[in-house]
Amino acid sequence: MEKAIRKYWPVFVLPTLAAFLIGFVWPFLQGLYLSFCKFVTINNATFNGLKNYIFALTEADFLHSFGFTVLFTVVSSACINVAALAIALALTREIKGTNLFRSVFFMPNLIGGIVLGYIWNILLNCVLTLLGKPLMNLYAPYGFIGLLILMCWQQIGYMMIIYIAGLQSIPGDYLEAARIDGATERQIFWKVKLPNLMPSITICAFLTLTNGFKLFDQNLALTGGEPAHQTEMLALNIYQTFYGRSGPQWKGYGQAKAVLFCILVIAISMIQLRATRSKEVQQ
Amino acid sequence: MKKRFALLLILSMILSLAACGGDKPAADANNGGDASSAAGEVFYLNFKPEQDEAWEALAKAYTEETGVPVTVVTAASGTYEQTLMSEIAKSNPPTLFQVNGPVGLANWKDYCLDLTGSGILSQLTSDSFALKDGDATLGIAYVVESYGIIVNKTLLAKAGYSVEDIASFADLKKVAEDITARKDELGFAAFSSAGMDGSSDWRFKTHLANLPIYFEYQDKGIGTTDAIEGTYLDNYKAIFDLYINNSTCDPKELASKTGDDSLNEFRNGEAVFYQNGSWAYGDLVGEGKPFTDDDLAMIPIYIGAGDEAQQGLCTGTENYWCVNNSAKEENIQATLDFMNWCVTSEKGTQAMATEMNFVIPFQNAVESPNLFVKQDQDMTAAGKTPVSWNFPTMPSENWKNELGSALTAYAAGTGTWDTVASAFVDGWASEYAALNG
């Protein structure tokens, strides 16, 4: 087998590499160039210098959506991870029907964002109507809470699976040794389980942070950024700038925002990975 | 065994690559057949999803007659600009597309062929249906539509009124408020819900907003402006208040009401009035639909401005055909021929009138069976002045959205009318500034 791989590696590597170059690297470079241009279609762009970036960094809506996105990301990541870990702990206790529960909790993750957004839109707006409260697209705080509920519902199951895998991979003798030494359940959790879970936490924190930051479908379907852009997150703001406006300058503004967004997401992921990696322990 | 496994892997890889390569629009299949014998081909990017099938059928008929392949692709509702943007950058771009008026044209004029001297231009019944940029004619209106308040005459009679009783805003207000007062006894409301969901809010942020703009333009004798004053905003407020306070539901619920909700309420006889246009005819009358021509009428939207006795329906267009000047020479010619055929030939005009329910502003037009269109013609013949469509001069899509958002909040009580007025007046100025910035 190894010999075959040595001989045939180009057959396996080249198609993927080509796809990566054509589908990612080249469009990315082109996008970088376009962010300095005015254009209607990408074939006839005219250079516009730094104006796009200056506009993007001074637009009130964009800055507001940045603040909203950061707030949402922090709150949703915290909620999702805490809840997912709690459920994972509960479902590794060998109670009856564990597998059924795991499947049920995981299932929301299988439904697409747009569909979920519309379903929850109807559901939550009905509840708000019954309570006589303003709807989500009329009152930003409810929009925020709605988004939070939706994201928690969708993502907790997925993160739970990762935490369960992490919990199950902790060697049983660690726990046994701790018990023999007289550690309480709380001590076992904080001193044994949690340090050994760090790789799972790294992955989950990474996923929830980037998911929160890049959130688009759910935002579009649940509130659409209403009222008056107050629940608009970064990705939706970029989309609205690029597609909701006509005129060559808007395409450039949208493109510049997209580049800023990309840099931001990469930077945040890097910082987060470094921060949690350093806490991981070797088994 | 290993070899077989490796073979399997390679095979699956090739298959997946082939699958990627096969990702061409299905419509391209139409290009087969006689394509080789014809000189050019037509690629029409259609705006109106309601007429998708009719266009496909007409394209097929044209291909059978002339051998010129015609591809019709319809953009999903609300995504025309995006679709056009990506399609036009491809190696086989649409040869025929559309813009919604002067503001839309500003974005696409570099791609529009000057149609001066073309056959189709000479077929227009009036020069006002040509969209010009300086001396060049870049777009041609291909359909004229009317909108107003659609009335369920049967219900109106039950409430003790007739269409003739409503000839001004004061009349409309009196009737609507009387129906609301007796809502429980009558079992229906005055207006179907003024839904502010994206599927319905264009009826108010665009079509209803046309009226204050129209009367302001009339007063000043202008056709477009970069700074609207909002002199008729009070009238706009009055009519919108009338809609939301005399409707099937509580104003608070309007934010989530859709276009279908409103249509269904009207169809089910829950409301007497329904603001919409001649394009809704197919939804109301016909096989499986609850109404006949005798049940319905369309009246002008009175807002208490201008000479209401002489006010007609809002009639105009926001659909202009443009020919892509970056297409191949032979395709441009084929497209011009196709357009000409659509509006002059027996088959083309027949299909546009009866299949698509269009009133086309061309000399050979066949009369449309659409009741609302006939009413518009009758009113004009009786000396009433149609209200022109001024929303193509609205500065941007964003202006409409901001206005819609403010109206939604106002209807729900979470926002004030001042926000609406500001979105209308200040938004207009800032959007015009951004348009030219």
Interface residues (C-beta under 8 A of the other chain):
Chain A: M1 A4 Y8 V11 F12 P15 V40 T41 I42 N43 N44 N121 N125 T129 P134 L135 N137 L138 Y139 G224 E226 P227 A228 Y243 G244 R245 S246 G247 P248 Q249
Chain B: K2 K3 A6 L9 I10 M13 L17 E81 Q82 M85 I88 A89 V103 G104 A106 N107 W108 D110 Y111 G198 K252 E253 A255 S256 S396 E397 N398 N401 E402 S405 A406 T408 A409 A412 G413 T414 G415 A434 L435 G437
